[in-house]
């Protein structure tokens, strides 16, 4: 079975990069440009994995992760963070994030994070 992934990032460049990395191995069920869209798409599609940027408009990735995790879903959330956001990462883990990757990232680190939460 192919796992489904939701990509949430306000940067079109980062969404495209993640899509390129994941296509072929995973089914991309949607892309969100902010936390509100991420939660709405999550509720509609119930993906196995959410690739979630921390800093997004309307609702940041930490708040969106809290809403997703409070739904009782067993979906995994992998935070995408920039170097230097250690405090935000601690907040994301407290909100329920299962793993994280640091930007700029390459395919091996993305797949390693995904395989880690699927194991």
C-alpha positions as CSV (number, residue, x, y, z in Angstrom):
1,X,0.0,0.0,0.0
2,X,1.3,3.4,-0.9
3,X,1.2,5.9,2.0
4,X,-0.6,9.2,1.4
5,X,1.1,12.6,2.1
6,X,-0.2,16.1,2.6
7,X,2.3,18.9,2.1
8,X,1.8,22.1,4.1
9,X,4.2,25.0,3.4
10,X,3.6,28.7,2.5
11,X,6.5,28.5,0.1
12,X,5.6,27.3,-3.4
13,X,9.3,26.4,-3.9
14,X,9.3,24.2,-0.8
15,X,6.0,22.5,-1.7
16,X,7.4,21.7,-5.2
17,X,10.7,20.4,-3.8
18,X,8.9,18.1,-1.4
19,X,6.5,16.9,-4.2
20,X,9.6,16.1,-6.4
21,X,11.2,14.2,-3.6
22,X,8.1,12.2,-2.7
23,X,6.4,11.5,-6.1
24,X,6.8,7.9,-7.1
25,X,7.2,6.6,-3.6
26,X,4.1,8.2,-2.0
27,X,0.8,9.5,-3.1
28,X,0.5,13.3,-2.6
29,X,-3.1,14.0,-1.7
30,X,-2.9,17.7,-1.5
31,X,-0.9,20.9,-0.8
32,X,-1.7,23.6,1.7
33,X,-0.3,27.1,1.8
34,X,-1.2,27.8,5.4
35,X,-2.2,26.1,8.6
36,X,-6.0,26.6,8.1
37,X,-5.8,24.9,4.7
38,X,-3.6,22.1,6.2
39,X,-6.2,21.3,8.8
40,X,-9.1,21.4,6.3
41,X,-7.3,19.2,3.8
42,X,-6.3,16.8,6.6
43,X,-9.9,16.5,7.7
44,X,-11.1,15.8,4.1
45,X,-8.3,13.4,3.1
46,X,-6.9,11.8,6.3
47,X,-3.4,11.3,4.9
48,X,-0.9,8.9,6.5
49,X,1.7,11.7,6.8
50,X,1.7,15.5,7.0
51,X,4.8,17.4,6.0
52,X,4.2,20.6,8.0
53,X,6.1,23.8,7.9
54,X,6.4,25.6,11.2
55,X,6.1,29.2,10.0
56,X,2.9,29.8,8.0
57,X,0.2,32.5,7.8
58,X,-3.3,32.3,9.4
59,X,-2.4,29.4,11.6
60,X,1.2,28.3,12.1
61,X,2.4,24.7,11.8
62,X,2.5,24.2,15.6
63,X,-1.2,25.2,16.0
64,X,-2.2,23.1,13.0
65,X,-0.4,20.1,14.4
66,X,-2.2,20.5,17.7
67,X,-5.6,20.5,15.9
68,X,-4.6,17.5,13.8
69,X,-3.3,15.5,16.7
70,X,-6.3,16.4,18.9
71,X,-8.6,14.8,16.3
72,X,-7.5,11.4,17.6
73,X,-5.9,10.5,14.2
74,X,-2.9,8.2,14.1
75,X,-1.4,10.2,11.1
76,X,2.2,11.2,11.5
77,X,3.3,14.9,11.4
78,X,6.8,15.7,10.3
79,X,7.8,19.3,10.9
80,X,9.9,21.2,8.4
81,X,12.0,23.7,10.2
82,X,14.8,26.1,9.5
83,X,18.1,26.0,11.3
84,X,17.9,28.1,14.5
85,X,14.3,27.2,15.4
86,X,15.1,24.9,18.2
87,X,12.6,26.5,20.6
88,X,9.8,26.3,18.0
89,X,10.7,22.6,17.5
90,X,10.3,21.9,21.2
91,X,6.9,23.6,20.9
92,X,6.1,21.4,17.9
93,X,7.0,18.2,19.7
94,X,4.9,19.3,22.6
95,X,2.0,19.8,20.1
96,X,2.4,16.2,18.9
97,X,4.9,16.3,16.0
98,X,6.3,12.9,15.4
99,X,9.6,13.9,13.7
100,X,11.2,16.8,12.0
101,X,13.6,17.7,9.1
102,X,15.7,20.8,8.8
103,X,15.7,23.0,5.7
104,X,17.3,23.0,3.3
105,X,16.8,19.3,3.0
106,X,17.6,16.7,0.5
107,X,15.8,13.5,-0.5
108,X,17.7,11.1,1.9
109,X,16.8,13.2,5.0
110,X,13.2,13.5,4.0
111,X,12.9,9.7,3.3
112,X,14.7,8.9,6.5
113,X,12.2,11.0,8.5
114,X,9.2,9.4,6.8
115,X,10.6,5.9,7.2
116,X,11.2,6.6,10.9
117,X,7.6,7.5,11.6
118,X,6.3,4.6,9.5
119,X,8.5,2.0,11.2
